[in-house]
Amino acid sequence: MDPKPRAARPSYRPADKLNGKVALVTGGDSGIGRAVCHHFALEGATVAFTYVSGQEDKDAADTFNMLKEVKTAHAKEPIKIGVDLGYDENCKKVVDEVVKAYGQIDILVNNAAEQHPVPSIEDLEPDQLERVFRTNIFSMFFLVRHALKHMKEGSCIINSTSVNAYKGNATLLDYTSTKGAIVSFTRGLALQLVKRGIRVNGVAPGPIWTPLIPASVTSDKSIEHFGEHVLMGRAGQPDEVAPSYVFLASEDSSYFTGQVLHPNGGTIVNA
């Protein structure tokens, strides 16, 4: 990609906000997921992340090496897990591997997602519909139900939704629908877990320059002008989104649950 997405900017100043925490980030190989992993590691967390084997091996290796370079003295070595998260048994294996390595999960970031533009609902094949729902929302149900066994009071869950959940997207109908479901999932789960002292929040990015964009946008012109429609007139970078996750994962957000943050370049969503 030219320019390459930024995972962290030199001006970011970590402050040990996640020292001693263990974080599991799905879809952590590139884009927003990579930036979240990087910022968590900078803040002292031990980080495990998932990726899609075969398709994302190179990106996952790059992220893994990046995390090793910035790992703090008290954090454990990062791990990367190649997996298809669309199935319950695979999600259980991921949780078991992380717990075996680290003994706990303090932060779960449900970030893995896929999108495939389709101009009309009449062209949306059932196989794609099921696939997108499995990756984008089913995986969150599966991971949370297994991870909760290893999460204690003070832990948190952060779900990646999208500005599309609030404004809609005509050519990403299935993707947009999953993102709307994630908003409701976040609110409902927050109600379930509040008495256990586990906070649940979300982040709804706007147009962010990630590998998902050139991989799923078919028009060169659309890519060239990607993000220009928002108030700031440009696409955001992953390192402009990741601090929202740091905030929600840290004690700085101790009075936040059932909420969604909106790093979207100025789009008003009234939510």
Number of C-alpha atoms within 10 A of each C-alpha: 9 4 6 11 20 18 24 19 12 5 6 11 10 14 10 15 18 25 19 15 22 27 28 27 26 30 27 30 28 24 24 30 28 31 27 27 34 26 25 32 29 24 24 24 28 28 30 28 26 24 24 19 13 9 10 15 15 13 16 24 13 13 24 23 12 17 24 17 12 15 22 18 9 11 19 19 16 25 17 22 20 18 18 19 28 22 15 18 13 16 23 17 16 25 23 17 15 23 15 10 14 18 11 19 24 24 27 25 28 26 24 26 21 14 21 19 16 15 12 11 12 7 8 17 10 8 8 13 15 14 15 20 20 22 20 28 26 19 24 25 17 19 25 19 14 18 23 18 11 14 20 14 13 15 22 26 27 26 26 25 30 27 22 22 20 17 14 16 15 14 16 18 22 24 26 22 18 24 26 20 16 25 23 13 20 25 17 13 19 22 15 13 16 14 10 12 14 22 29 29 26 28 24 23 24 21 22 24 23 22 14 16 17 16 10 13 15 12 9 10 9 13 14 10 12 20 20 14 13 17 12 13 13 17 19 23 21 24 22 19 24 25 18 21 24 21 15 26 28 20 13 11 14 13 8 15 23 19 18 24 18 21 21 25 21 12 15 13 12 6 8
